Amino acid sequence: MRLRMVLLATALGAAPFATAMATTITGPYVDIGGGYDLTQTQHAHGFDRNQYENNVKTDGYLDASDNARLLKEAHSRERMEHGDGWTGFATFGWGFGNGLRAEIEGDYNWSALTGYRDSTGDGRHQSGRTSGSDRSYGGFVNVLYDIDLKRLFNIDVPVTPFVGVGAGYLWQNVDASTPITSSLNIRQNGTNGSFAYQGIVGAAYDIPGVPGLQMTTEYRMIGQVESFAMGNINQTGGGDRTLSYDHRFNHQFIVGVRYAFNHAPPPPPPAPAVVPPAPSAARTYLVFFDWDGAALTDRARAIVAEAAQASTHVRTTRIEVNGYTDNTSAHPGPRGEKYNLGLSLRRADSVKAELIRDGVPASGIDIHGYGEAHPLVVTQPDTREPQNRRVEIILH
C-alpha cells in the first residue's frame, strides 16, 4: 500500500503563519516530485524444469514419493536484498473546491540490488553480494482529500494536510548479477507487470507571493501484487530457473512542487471594523458580526440598546431587523449561498432577542435574512468584508 505522510507539528504552530489562509484547489493543477525510495527485501520461488526432467530420466520409473522428492529438489527459495533507491513522479489533477481532488500520476522507481541468497530443495545454500538494480514504471489514478485546518479546527496557517489512495499498474524490471564463486555467477533478468496500489499522506505549503504555487512533502508506500508471478524473470547460473516473486513494497519520502491554475487573487486587506456611535436621533442602526458568527459583541449590544431606547423617544410603529453576510462562506460551493441565507437570519434573530431583553415588544419586531444580497461595500467574489457582515435595525 502506498501511504503519503508528513510531519506537520512544528509548522502548524509557527507564529509567522498566524494570519495566512491555506489554499483550496479548484480546477486543474500539475504536480511533480521526487525523493528517496526504500524497497523491502523480496522473496521468490524458483523452479528448474531441466533439472527435474533430467532427474526423472535418470531415475526411470517413479512412484509418487520419488516424484515428490524430485520436485522438491528442483525448487528453490530465494531472497533478494535491496539498497538505496530514488523515485520520481508527475501528476495532472483536478480540484473540486470542497477538498476533494482526483489525479492521474506517472511513476518511475529505481532501487539498487545488494544481496542474494537461495536454498535449494536438496539442502544446498548459496549467497553473495549482488550488483545490479530493479526498476518499476507505470501509473496510478488517485483520489485525495485536502484537510481545511481553518474550517475544521480554526487553525489559520498556509498549510494543507492531505490524504488519499490510488490504484494502477506497474511494470517491474530486474537486472542483477551475483558472483558466488570464481566460476559461478548467478544472473537474473526480465520484466513483469501487475496491479499496484498506494496510500497517500502529506501536506502542501503555500509559497508566499506566488498564488497557486505550493511546496509538498509526502510519504508513500506502494504495494505491488505478486509483481513477478507471471514467470518472466529468469535466472541463469547454477541451474536455469523461472522465478516467481512475492508481494513487493516500496517506502518513499518525497518533496515536490504543485501549481494550481485557477487560483484566486489575494484578498484586499479588510477594512477596520470600527463603527462610529450612531446619533441619538438616527432612525437606522447597524450592528456588525465576526466572520461566520451570529453572536453579539459588547459594542453590538450597546448599539442595540441605543436603538431600543430610541424607539421609545421617537414615533415608532414597527421595527425592521434585516440580516446580511459577506460573499464568503464556511461551506464553499453550491451550499454556500443557502448557508449564508441561514446565517443572516440567525444574526437577525440574535438582534431581535437583544431588543426584547431591552424592553421592546416582540410583536413590534419584523426580521428578515438576505444573505449576500445588498452589500454595503461592493467586493470581488469570495472576499471577507466586515462591513457586509451586519444587521440593520430600522425604526419605522
C-alpha positions as CSV (number, residue, x, y, z in Angstrom):
1,M,0.0,0.0,0.0
2,R,1.3,3.5,-0.8
3,L,0.9,6.0,2.1
4,R,1.8,9.6,1.9
5,M,3.0,11.0,5.2
6,V,4.5,14.3,6.5
7,L,5.4,15.7,10.0
8,L,3.4,19.0,10.5
9,A,3.6,19.6,14.2
10,T,6.2,22.4,14.1
11,A,4.8,24.1,11.0
12,L,1.2,24.2,12.4
13,G,2.2,26.1,15.5
14,A,4.7,28.5,13.8
15,A,4.0,32.2,14.6
16,P,4.7,33.6,11.1
17,F,1.7,31.8,9.7
18,A,-0.8,33.2,12.2
19,T,-2.8,35.3,9.8
20,A,-2.4,33.4,6.5
21,M,-5.0,31.3,4.8
22,A,-4.3,27.9,3.1
23,T,-5.2,27.2,-0.5
24,T,-8.2,25.1,-1.5
25,I,-7.7,23.9,-5.1
26,T,-10.5,24.5,-7.6
27,G,-9.9,23.4,-11.2
28,P,-6.8,22.0,-12.9
29,Y,-3.3,21.6,-11.3
30,V,0.0,19.9,-12.0
31,D,2.4,18.3,-9.5
32,I,6.0,16.9,-9.8
33,G,8.2,15.5,-7.1
34,G,11.0,13.1,-6.3
35,G,12.8,11.6,-3.3
36,Y,14.2,8.6,-1.5
37,D,12.9,5.0,-2.2
38,L,13.4,2.0,0.1
39,T,12.2,-1.3,-1.2
40,Q,11.7,-4.2,1.2
41,T,13.6,-7.5,0.9
42,Q,11.8,-9.7,-1.6
43,H,11.4,-13.5,-1.6
44,A,11.0,-15.7,-4.6
45,H,10.3,-19.3,-5.5
46,G,12.3,-20.9,-8.4
47,F,11.8,-24.0,-10.4
48,D,14.5,-25.7,-12.5
49,R,12.5,-27.7,-15.0
50,N,15.6,-29.1,-16.8
51,Q,16.9,-30.4,-13.5
52,Y,13.5,-32.1,-12.8
53,E,13.2,-33.6,-16.2
54,N,16.8,-34.9,-16.2
55,N,16.4,-36.5,-12.8
56,V,13.2,-38.2,-14.0
57,K,15.0,-39.6,-16.9
58,T,17.9,-40.8,-14.7
59,D,15.7,-42.4,-12.1
60,G,13.5,-44.1,-14.6
61,Y,10.2,-45.4,-13.1
62,L,8.9,-43.0,-10.3
63,D,6.4,-43.7,-7.7
64,A,4.6,-40.8,-6.0
65,S,7.2,-40.5,-3.3
66,D,10.1,-40.3,-5.7
67,N,8.3,-37.7,-7.9
68,A,7.6,-35.5,-4.8
69,R,11.3,-35.7,-3.9
70,L,12.5,-34.7,-7.4
71,L,10.0,-31.8,-7.5
72,K,11.3,-30.6,-4.1
73,E,14.9,-30.8,-5.3
74,A,14.1,-28.8,-8.4
75,H,12.5,-26.0,-6.4
76,S,14.4,-23.2,-4.6
77,R,13.6,-20.5,-2.1
78,E,15.4,-17.2,-2.9
79,R,15.9,-13.8,-1.3
80,M,16.9,-10.6,-2.9
81,E,18.0,-7.6,-0.8
82,H,17.6,-4.0,-1.9
83,G,19.7,-1.0,-1.1
84,D,19.1,2.8,-1.5
85,G,16.9,4.0,-4.4
86,W,15.1,7.0,-5.7
87,T,11.7,7.8,-7.1
88,G,10.1,10.5,-9.4
89,F,6.5,11.2,-10.4
90,A,4.4,13.7,-12.3
91,T,0.6,14.2,-12.0
92,F,-2.2,16.1,-13.6
93,G,-5.3,16.6,-11.4
94,W,-8.5,18.5,-10.8
95,G,-9.7,20.1,-7.5
96,F,-13.4,20.2,-6.9
97,G,-13.2,23.2,-4.5
98,N,-14.5,21.2,-1.5
99,G,-11.3,19.5,-0.5
100,L,-11.7,16.5,-2.9
101,R,-9.1,16.1,-5.8
102,A,-8.7,13.4,-8.5
103,E,-5.5,13.0,-10.5
104,I,-3.6,10.8,-13.0
105,E,0.0,10.0,-12.0
106,G,3.1,8.6,-13.8
107,D,5.8,7.0,-11.7
108,Y,9.4,5.8,-12.1
109,N,11.2,4.0,-9.3
110,W,14.8,2.7,-9.1
111,S,16.4,0.6,-6.4
112,A,19.9,-1.0,-6.1
113,L,20.2,-4.7,-5.5
114,T,22.8,-5.6,-2.9
115,G,22.5,-9.2,-1.8
116,Y,21.3,-12.7,-2.9
117,R,20.7,-16.0,-1.1
118,D,19.0,-19.2,-2.1
119,S,18.1,-22.5,-0.5
120,T,17.5,-25.4,-2.9
121,G,15.3,-28.4,-2.2
122,D,18.3,-30.7,-2.0
123,G,19.7,-28.8,1.0
124,R,22.3,-26.6,-0.7
125,H,22.7,-22.9,0.2
126,Q,24.5,-20.2,-1.7
127,S,24.7,-16.4,-1.3
128,G,26.8,-13.5,-2.4
129,R,26.9,-9.7,-2.9
130,T,24.8,-8.6,-5.8
131,S,25.4,-5.8,-8.3
132,G,22.5,-4.5,-10.4
133,S,19.2,-2.9,-10.0
134,D,15.5,-3.2,-10.4
135,R,13.1,-0.6,-11.7
136,S,9.4,-0.1,-11.8
137,Y,7.4,2.3,-14.0
138,G,3.7,2.9,-14.7
139,G,0.8,4.9,-13.5
140,F,-1.9,5.4,-10.9
141,V,-5.3,7.1,-10.6
142,N,-5.5,8.8,-7.2
143,V,-8.4,10.3,-5.2
144,L,-7.3,12.7,-2.4
145,Y,-8.8,14.9,0.2
146,D,-7.3,18.2,1.4
147,I,-8.0,18.9,5.1
148,D,-9.1,22.5,5.7
149,L,-7.5,23.3,9.1
150,K,-9.2,26.7,9.3
151,R,-12.7,25.4,8.8
152,L,-12.3,22.2,10.8
153,F,-10.0,23.3,13.7
154,N,-9.8,27.1,13.4
155,I,-6.1,26.9,12.7
156,D,-5.3,29.7,10.2
157,V,-1.9,28.6,8.6
158,P,-0.8,28.3,5.0
159,V,-0.5,24.5,5.3
160,T,-3.0,22.0,3.9
161,P,-2.6,18.3,5.0
162,F,-3.9,15.7,2.6
163,V,-4.6,12.0,2.5
164,G,-5.5,9.7,-0.4
165,V,-5.4,6.4,-2.1
166,G,-4.6,5.2,-5.6
167,A,-4.7,2.2,-7.9
168,G,-2.8,1.4,-11.1
169,Y,-0.4,-0.8,-12.9
170,L,3.4,-1.1,-12.6
171,W,6.0,-2.9,-14.8
172,Q,8.9,-4.3,-12.9
173,N,12.3,-4.9,-14.5
174,V,15.2,-6.7,-12.8
175,D,18.8,-7.0,-14.0
176,A,21.2,-8.4,-11.4
177,S,24.5,-10.4,-11.2
178,T,25.7,-12.3,-8.1
179,P,29.2,-13.9,-8.2
180,I,29.0,-17.0,-5.9
181,T,32.5,-18.4,-6.7
182,S,35.1,-17.6,-9.4
183,S,33.3,-20.0,-11.8
184,L,29.7,-19.5,-10.7
185,N,27.8,-16.2,-11.4
186,I,24.0,-16.2,-10.9
187,R,22.2,-13.7,-13.1
188,Q,18.5,-12.6,-13.0
189,N,16.8,-10.5,-15.7
190,G,13.3,-9.9,-17.1
191,T,10.2,-7.8,-16.9
192,N,6.8,-8.3,-15.5
193,G,3.7,-6.2,-14.8
194,S,1.0,-6.3,-12.3
195,F,-1.7,-4.4,-10.4
196,A,-0.4,-1.9,-7.9
197,Y,-1.9,0.3,-5.2
198,Q,-0.9,3.1,-2.9
199,G,-2.0,5.1,0.1
200,I,-1.0,8.8,0.5
201,V,-0.4,11.1,3.4
202,G,1.3,14.6,3.0
203,A,1.0,18.3,3.2
204,A,1.2,21.3,0.9
205,Y,2.7,24.6,1.9
206,D,1.7,27.9,0.2
207,I,4.6,29.8,-1.4
208,P,4.3,33.5,-0.2
209,G,3.7,36.0,-3.0
210,V,3.1,33.3,-5.7
211,P,-0.7,32.5,-5.8
212,G,-1.3,28.9,-6.8
213,L,2.2,27.7,-6.1
214,Q,2.8,25.2,-3.3
215,M,5.6,23.0,-2.0
216,T,4.6,19.5,-0.9
217,T,6.2,16.9,1.4
218,E,4.9,13.3,1.3
219,Y,5.4,9.7,2.5
220,R,4.2,7.0,0.2
221,M,4.0,3.2,0.3
222,I,3.5,1.3,-2.9
223,G,2.2,-2.3,-2.9
224,Q,2.6,-4.4,-6.0
225,V,0.6,-7.7,-6.0
226,E,2.8,-10.7,-7.0
227,S,5.0,-8.4,-9.0
228,F,6.9,-11.2,-10.8
229,A,4.2,-14.0,-10.6
230,M,3.8,-14.2,-14.4
231,G,7.2,-16.0,-14.6
232,N,9.1,-13.7,-16.9
233,I,12.0,-13.3,-14.6
234,N,14.7,-15.8,-15.5
235,Q,17.7,-16.9,-13.6
236,T,20.9,-18.5,-15.1
237,G,23.9,-19.9,-13.4
238,G,23.7,-22.8,-11.0
239,G,20.7,-24.1,-13.0
240,D,18.2,-22.3,-15.2
241,R,15.2,-21.3,-13.3
242,T,12.0,-19.3,-13.7
243,L,11.4,-17.1,-10.7
244,S,8.1,-16.1,-9.0
245,Y,8.4,-13.2,-6.6
246,D,6.1,-12.4,-3.7
247,H,4.3,-9.1,-2.8
248,R,6.5,-6.1,-3.2
249,F,6.6,-2.9,-1.0
250,N,8.2,0.4,-1.7
251,H,8.5,3.1,1.1
252,Q,9.1,6.6,-0.3
253,F,9.9,10.1,1.2
254,I,9.2,12.8,-1.3
255,V,9.5,16.6,-1.8
256,G,7.6,18.2,-4.7
257,V,6.1,21.4,-6.3
258,R,2.4,21.8,-7.2
259,Y,0.8,24.6,-9.3
260,A,-2.9,25.3,-9.4
261,F,-4.1,27.2,-12.4
262,N,-7.4,28.7,-11.2
263,H,-6.1,30.4,-8.1
264,A,-8.0,33.4,-6.7
265,P,-6.2,36.8,-6.4
266,P,-5.1,37.7,-2.9
267,P,-7.9,39.4,-1.0
268,P,-7.6,43.1,-0.2
269,P,-6.8,44.0,3.4
270,P,-10.0,44.0,5.5
271,A,-11.4,47.4,6.4
272,P,-11.2,48.3,10.1
273,A,-14.2,47.0,12.0
274,V,-14.7,50.3,13.8
275,V,-18.3,51.7,13.8
276,P,-18.8,55.2,14.9
277,P,-21.6,55.7,17.5
278,A,-25.0,56.2,16.0
279,P,-26.5,59.6,16.6
280,S,-29.3,59.5,19.2
281,A,-31.9,60.7,16.7
282,A,-30.9,58.2,14.0
283,R,-33.7,56.0,12.5
284,T,-31.3,53.3,11.2
285,Y,-28.7,51.4,13.4
286,L,-26.0,49.0,12.2
287,V,-24.7,46.0,14.1
288,F,-21.6,44.1,12.8
289,F,-20.6,40.5,13.3
290,D,-17.4,38.3,13.2
291,W,-16.9,36.0,10.2
292,D,-19.3,33.1,10.3
293,G,-20.6,34.3,13.6
294,A,-24.0,35.3,14.9
295,A,-23.0,36.2,18.5
296,L,-23.3,39.9,19.6
297,T,-20.2,41.7,20.8
298,D,-20.3,44.2,23.7
299,R,-20.2,47.0,21.2
300,A,-23.1,45.4,19.2
301,R,-25.2,45.1,22.4
302,A,-24.6,48.8,23.1
303,I,-25.9,49.7,19.7
304,V,-29.0,47.5,20.1
305,A,-29.7,49.2,23.4
306,E,-29.5,52.6,21.7
307,A,-32.0,51.5,19.1
308,A,-34.3,50.1,21.8
309,Q,-34.1,53.4,23.8
310,A,-34.7,55.5,20.6
311,S,-37.8,53.5,19.8
312,T,-39.4,54.9,22.9
313,H,-38.4,58.5,22.2
314,V,-39.4,58.8,18.5
315,R,-42.7,57.9,17.0
316,T,-42.2,54.2,16.0
317,T,-44.9,51.9,14.7
318,R,-42.7,49.0,13.7
319,I,-39.0,47.9,14.0
320,E,-37.5,46.1,11.0
321,V,-34.4,43.9,11.6
322,N,-32.5,42.8,8.4
323,G,-29.6,40.4,8.5
324,Y,-26.8,40.2,5.9
325,T,-23.4,38.3,5.2
326,D,-20.4,39.0,3.0
327,N,-19.8,36.8,-0.1
328,T,-17.6,34.2,1.7
329,S,-18.9,31.1,3.4
330,A,-17.7,28.4,5.8
331,H,-19.3,25.9,3.3
332,P,-17.9,26.9,-0.1
333,G,-19.5,25.6,-3.3
334,P,-23.2,25.2,-4.2
335,R,-24.2,25.1,-0.5
336,G,-22.6,28.4,0.3
337,E,-25.4,30.8,-0.7
338,K,-28.0,28.7,1.1
339,Y,-25.8,28.6,4.2
340,N,-25.3,32.4,4.2
341,L,-29.1,33.0,4.0
342,G,-29.5,30.9,7.2
343,L,-26.6,32.7,8.8
344,S,-28.1,36.2,8.0
345,L,-31.4,35.1,9.6
346,R,-29.6,33.8,12.7
347,R,-27.9,37.2,13.1
348,A,-31.3,39.0,12.8
349,D,-32.7,36.6,15.4
350,S,-29.8,37.5,17.8
351,V,-30.6,41.2,17.4
352,K,-34.3,40.6,17.9
353,A,-33.7,38.7,21.1
354,E,-31.5,41.5,22.4
355,L,-34.1,44.1,21.6
356,I,-36.7,42.1,23.6
357,R,-34.3,41.9,26.5
358,D,-34.0,45.7,26.3
359,G,-37.8,46.1,26.6
360,V,-39.0,46.2,23.0
361,P,-42.3,44.2,22.5
362,A,-41.7,41.1,20.3
363,S,-44.9,41.8,18.4
364,G,-43.4,45.1,17.0
365,I,-40.3,43.5,15.5
366,D,-40.1,42.1,12.0
367,I,-36.9,40.1,11.0
368,H,-35.6,39.2,7.5
369,G,-32.4,37.4,6.3
370,Y,-31.0,38.5,2.9
371,G,-27.7,36.5,2.9
372,E,-25.1,38.0,0.5
373,A,-27.6,40.4,-1.2
374,H,-27.4,44.3,-0.8
375,P,-23.7,44.7,0.4
376,L,-22.7,47.9,1.9
377,V,-19.3,47.6,0.2
378,V,-19.0,46.0,-3.3
379,T,-16.1,43.5,-3.3
380,Q,-14.6,40.8,-5.6
381,P,-16.1,37.3,-5.2
382,D,-15.0,35.3,-2.1
383,T,-13.9,38.4,-0.1
384,R,-14.2,38.7,3.6
385,E,-15.7,42.3,4.2
386,P,-16.5,43.2,7.8
387,Q,-19.0,46.0,6.8
388,N,-21.1,43.5,4.9
389,R,-21.5,41.2,7.9
390,R,-24.2,43.2,9.5
391,V,-27.8,43.6,10.8
392,E,-29.7,46.8,10.1
393,I,-32.2,48.0,12.7
394,I,-34.7,50.3,11.0
395,L,-37.3,52.3,13.1
396,H,-40.5,52.9,11.1
